[in-house]
């Protein structure tokens, strides 16, 4: 009995997936490019800030211990 229910639900599943897939609003290429550049820039800025803080803390610890 479970097999017949499973076989009947597969076509329904794929039909609903297709319906939901058509509802997706894809971003424009321009939007994706802008957001990618923004994420990369923020990641670089945060990386530089972390490196700077690491250098300052390392300098401070070395200054105190020597």
DSSP file (Angstrom, degrees, kcal/mol; ACC not computed):
  #  RESIDUE AA STRUCTURE BP1 BP2  ACC     N-H-->O    O-->H-N    N-H-->O    O-->H-N    TCO  KAPPA ALPHA  PHI   PSI    X-CA   Y-CA   Z-CA
    1    1 A X     >        0   0    0      0, 0.0     4,-1.6     0, 0.0     5,-0.2   0.000 360.0 360.0 360.0 -37.6    0.0    0.0    0.0
    2    2 A X  H  >  +     0   0    0      1,-0.2     4,-2.1     2,-0.2     5,-0.1   0.848 360.0  57.6 -66.0 -32.6    2.8    2.4    0.8
    3    3 A X  H  > S+     0   0    0      1,-0.2     4,-2.4     2,-0.2    -1,-0.2   0.901 105.0  48.9 -65.5 -40.7    4.3    1.7   -2.7
    4    4 A X  H  > S+     0   0    0      1,-0.2     4,-1.9     2,-0.2    -1,-0.2   0.889 111.8  49.0 -68.4 -37.1    1.2    2.8   -4.5
    5    5 A X  H  X S+     0   0    0     -4,-1.6     4,-1.6     2,-0.2    -1,-0.2   0.902 111.5  50.0 -66.2 -39.5    0.9    6.0   -2.5
    6    6 A X  H  X S+     0   0    0     -4,-2.1     4,-1.3     1,-0.2    -2,-0.2   0.912 110.6  49.2 -65.1 -42.7    4.6    6.8   -3.2
    7    7 A X  H  X S+     0   0    0     -4,-2.4     4,-0.7     1,-0.2    -1,-0.2   0.859 112.1  48.6 -66.3 -35.0    4.2    6.2   -6.9
    8    8 A X  H  X S+     0   0    0     -4,-1.9     4,-0.8     1,-0.2    -1,-0.2   0.797 109.6  52.2 -75.1 -27.5    1.2    8.5   -7.1
    9    9 A X  H  X S+     0   0    0     -4,-1.6     4,-2.6     1,-0.2    -1,-0.2   0.732  94.1  71.8 -83.1 -20.8    2.8   11.3   -5.1
   10   10 A X  H  X S+     0   0    0     -4,-1.3     4,-2.4     2,-0.2     5,-0.2   0.947  99.1  44.4 -62.7 -49.6    6.0   11.5   -7.3
   11   11 A X  H  X S+     0   0    0     -4,-0.7     4,-2.1     1,-0.2    -1,-0.2   0.903 114.8  50.6 -61.6 -37.0    4.2   13.1  -10.3
   12   12 A X  H  X S+     0   0    0     -4,-0.8     4,-2.4     2,-0.2    -1,-0.2   0.904 109.1  51.9 -64.9 -40.1    2.4   15.5   -8.0
   13   13 A X  H  X S+     0   0    0     -4,-2.6     4,-2.3     1,-0.2    -2,-0.2   0.949 111.7  44.9 -60.6 -49.6    5.7   16.4   -6.3
   14   14 A X  H  X S+     0   0    0     -4,-2.4     4,-2.1     1,-0.2    -1,-0.2   0.843 111.6  53.7 -67.1 -32.0    7.4   17.2   -9.6
   15   15 A X  H  X S+     0   0    0     -4,-2.1     4,-2.1    -5,-0.2    -1,-0.2   0.927 110.8  45.5 -66.0 -44.2    4.4   19.1  -10.8
   16   16 A X  H  X S+     0   0    0     -4,-2.4     4,-2.6     2,-0.2    -2,-0.2   0.850 109.8  55.2 -69.1 -32.6    4.4   21.3   -7.7
   17   17 A X  H  X S+     0   0    0     -4,-2.3     4,-2.6     2,-0.2    -1,-0.2   0.930 108.7  48.6 -62.8 -43.4    8.2   21.8   -8.0
   18   18 A X  H  X S+     0   0    0     -4,-2.1     4,-1.5     2,-0.2    -2,-0.2   0.901 111.3  49.6 -62.2 -41.3    7.7   23.1  -11.5
   19   19 A X  H  X S+     0   0    0     -4,-2.1     4,-0.6     1,-0.2    -2,-0.2   0.931 113.9  45.0 -63.7 -45.4    4.9   25.4  -10.4
   20   20 A X  H >< S+     0   0    0     -4,-2.6     3,-0.9     1,-0.2     4,-0.5   0.866 108.2  58.0 -66.9 -35.6    7.1   26.8   -7.5
   21   21 A X  H >< S+     0   0    0     -4,-2.6     3,-1.0     1,-0.3    -1,-0.2   0.849 101.7  55.5 -63.2 -33.7   10.1   27.1   -9.9
   22   22 A X  H 3< S+     0   0    0     -4,-1.5    -1,-0.3     1,-0.2    -2,-0.2   0.701  99.9  61.4 -71.6 -18.5    8.1   29.4  -12.1
   23   23 A X  T << S+     0   0    0     -3,-0.9    -1,-0.2    -4,-0.6    -2,-0.2   0.601  78.4 111.5 -82.3 -11.6    7.4   31.7   -9.1
   24   24 A X    <   -     0   0    0     -3,-1.0     2,-0.7    -4,-0.5    -3,-0.0  -0.412  58.6-150.2 -67.5 133.6   11.1   32.4   -8.6
   25   25 A X        -     0   0    0     -2,-0.1     2,-0.2     0, 0.0    -1,-0.1  -0.906  15.9-151.2-104.9 106.1   12.1   36.0   -9.4
   26   26 A X        -     0   0    0     -2,-0.7     2,-0.0     1,-0.1    -2,-0.0  -0.540  16.5-116.6 -79.3 139.8   15.7   35.9  -10.6
   27   27 A X        -     0   0    0     -2,-0.2    -1,-0.1     1,-0.1     2,-0.1  -0.359  34.5-102.3 -71.5 156.4   17.9   38.9   -9.9
   28   28 A X     >  -     0   0    0      1,-0.1     4,-2.3    -2,-0.0     5,-0.2  -0.338  26.5-113.2 -74.7 161.2   19.3   40.8  -12.9
   29   29 A X  H  > S+     0   0    0      1,-0.2     4,-2.4     2,-0.2     5,-0.2   0.880 118.9  54.9 -60.5 -38.6   22.9   40.3  -14.0
   30   30 A X  H  > S+     0   0    0      2,-0.2     4,-2.5     1,-0.2    -1,-0.2   0.912 108.2  47.9 -61.2 -44.7   23.5   43.9  -13.0
   31   31 A X  H  > S+     0   0    0      2,-0.2     4,-2.6     1,-0.2     5,-0.2   0.909 111.6  49.4 -64.7 -44.0   22.2   43.4   -9.5
   32   32 A X  H  X S+     0   0    0     -4,-2.3     4,-2.3     1,-0.2    -1,-0.2   0.914 112.2  48.6 -62.9 -42.8   24.2   40.2   -9.0
   33   33 A X  H  X S+     0   0    0     -4,-2.4     4,-2.3     2,-0.2    -2,-0.2   0.924 112.1  48.7 -63.3 -45.1   27.4   42.0  -10.1
   34   34 A X  H  X S+     0   0    0     -4,-2.5     4,-2.2     1,-0.2    -2,-0.2   0.925 113.8  45.8 -61.2 -45.7   26.8   44.9   -7.8
   35   35 A X  H  X S+     0   0    0     -4,-2.6     4,-2.4     2,-0.2    -1,-0.2   0.867 111.2  52.7 -68.3 -36.1   26.1   42.7   -4.8
   36   36 A X  H  X S+     0   0    0     -4,-2.3     4,-2.4    -5,-0.2    -1,-0.2   0.912 110.2  48.0 -64.9 -42.2   29.2   40.6   -5.6
   37   37 A X  H  X S+     0   0    0     -4,-2.3     4,-2.6     2,-0.2    -2,-0.2   0.908 111.7  50.5 -64.1 -41.3   31.4   43.6   -5.7
   38   38 A X  H  X S+     0   0    0     -4,-2.2     4,-2.5     2,-0.2     5,-0.2   0.920 111.2  47.4 -63.7 -44.2   30.0   44.9   -2.5
   39   39 A X  H  X S+     0   0    0     -4,-2.4     4,-2.4     2,-0.2    -1,-0.2   0.912 113.2  48.6 -64.1 -42.5   30.5   41.6   -0.7
   40   40 A X  H  X S+     0   0    0     -4,-2.4     4,-2.3     2,-0.2    -2,-0.2   0.915 112.3  48.5 -63.9 -43.2   34.1   41.4   -2.0
   41   41 A X  H  X S+     0   0    0     -4,-2.6     4,-2.5     2,-0.2    -2,-0.2   0.923 112.7  47.2 -64.2 -44.7   34.9   44.9   -0.9
   42   42 A X  H  X S+     0   0    0     -4,-2.5     4,-2.7     1,-0.2     5,-0.2   0.910 111.3  51.8 -63.6 -41.5   33.4   44.5    2.6
   43   43 A X  H  X S+     0   0    0     -4,-2.4     4,-2.2    -5,-0.2    -1,-0.2   0.903 111.2  47.7 -62.0 -41.0   35.3   41.2    3.0
   44   44 A X  H  X S+     0   0    0     -4,-2.3     4,-2.4     2,-0.2    -2,-0.2   0.922 112.5  48.4 -65.6 -43.6   38.6   42.9    2.0
   45   45 A X  H  X S+     0   0    0     -4,-2.5     4,-2.4     2,-0.2    -2,-0.2   0.928 113.6  46.5 -63.0 -45.4   38.0   45.8    4.3
   46   46 A X  H  X S+     0   0    0     -4,-2.7     4,-2.6     1,-0.2    -1,-0.2   0.894 111.4  52.6 -65.1 -38.8   37.2   43.5    7.3
   47   47 A X  H  X S+     0   0    0     -4,-2.2     4,-2.3    -5,-0.2    -2,-0.2   0.909 110.2  47.3 -61.8 -42.7   40.2   41.4    6.5
   48   48 A X  H  X S+     0   0    0     -4,-2.4     4,-2.5     2,-0.2    -2,-0.2   0.902 112.0  50.8 -65.6 -40.6   42.5   44.4    6.5
   49   49 A X  H  X S+     0   0    0     -4,-2.4     4,-2.7     2,-0.2    -2,-0.2   0.917 110.8  48.0 -63.7 -42.8   40.9   45.6    9.8
   50   50 A X  H  X S+     0   0    0     -4,-2.6     4,-2.5     1,-0.2    -1,-0.2   0.911 112.5  49.3 -64.0 -42.0   41.4   42.2   11.4
   51   51 A X  H  X S+     0   0    0     -4,-2.3     4,-2.3     2,-0.2    -2,-0.2   0.902 111.9  48.8 -64.0 -40.4   45.0   42.1   10.2
   52   52 A X  H  X S+     0   0    0     -4,-2.5     4,-2.6     2,-0.2    -2,-0.2   0.930 112.4  47.0 -64.9 -46.7   45.7   45.6   11.6
   53   53 A X  H  X S+     0   0    0     -4,-2.7     4,-2.7     1,-0.2     5,-0.2   0.896 111.8  52.0 -61.5 -40.0   44.1   44.8   15.0
   54   54 A X  H  X S+     0   0    0     -4,-2.5     4,-2.5    -5,-0.2    -2,-0.2   0.922 110.7  47.6 -62.4 -44.1   46.2   41.6   15.1
   55   55 A X  H  X S+     0   0    0     -4,-2.3     4,-2.6     2,-0.2    -2,-0.2   0.922 113.2  47.9 -63.1 -44.3   49.4   43.5   14.3
   56   56 A X  H  X S+     0   0    0     -4,-2.6     4,-2.5     2,-0.2    -2,-0.2   0.909 113.6  46.6 -65.3 -41.8   48.6   46.1   17.0
   57   57 A X  H  X S+     0   0    0     -4,-2.7     4,-2.6     2,-0.2     5,-0.2   0.909 113.0  49.6 -66.4 -41.3   47.8   43.5   19.6
   58   58 A X  H  X S+     0   0    0     -4,-2.5     4,-2.4    -5,-0.2    -2,-0.2   0.915 111.9  48.6 -63.5 -42.6   50.9   41.5   18.8
   59   59 A X  H  X S+     0   0    0     -4,-2.6     4,-2.4     2,-0.2    -2,-0.2   0.917 112.2  49.3 -62.1 -43.7   53.0   44.7   19.0
   60   60 A X  H  X S+     0   0    0     -4,-2.5     4,-2.1     2,-0.2    -2,-0.2   0.908 111.7  47.3 -63.6 -43.3   51.4   45.6   22.4
   61   61 A X  H  X S+     0   0    0     -4,-2.6     4,-2.4     1,-0.2    -1,-0.2   0.915 113.3  48.6 -66.0 -42.3   52.0   42.1   23.8
   62   62 A X  H  X S+     0   0    0     -4,-2.4     4,-1.2    -5,-0.2    -2,-0.2   0.886 110.8  51.4 -63.9 -37.9   55.6   42.1   22.6
   63   63 A X  H  < S+     0   0    0     -4,-2.4    -2,-0.2    -5,-0.2    -1,-0.2   0.904 113.0  45.1 -64.7 -42.0   56.1   45.6   24.1
   64   64 A X  H  < S+     0   0    0     -4,-2.1    -2,-0.2     1,-0.2    -1,-0.2   0.895 114.8  46.8 -69.8 -40.5   54.7   44.5   27.5
   65   65 A X  H  <        0   0    0     -4,-2.4    -1,-0.2     1,-0.2    -2,-0.2   0.644 360.0 360.0 -82.1 -13.0   56.6   41.2   27.7
   66   66 A X     <        0   0    0     -4,-1.2    -1,-0.2    -5,-0.2    -2,-0.2   0.459 360.0 360.0-103.1 360.0   60.0   42.6   26.7
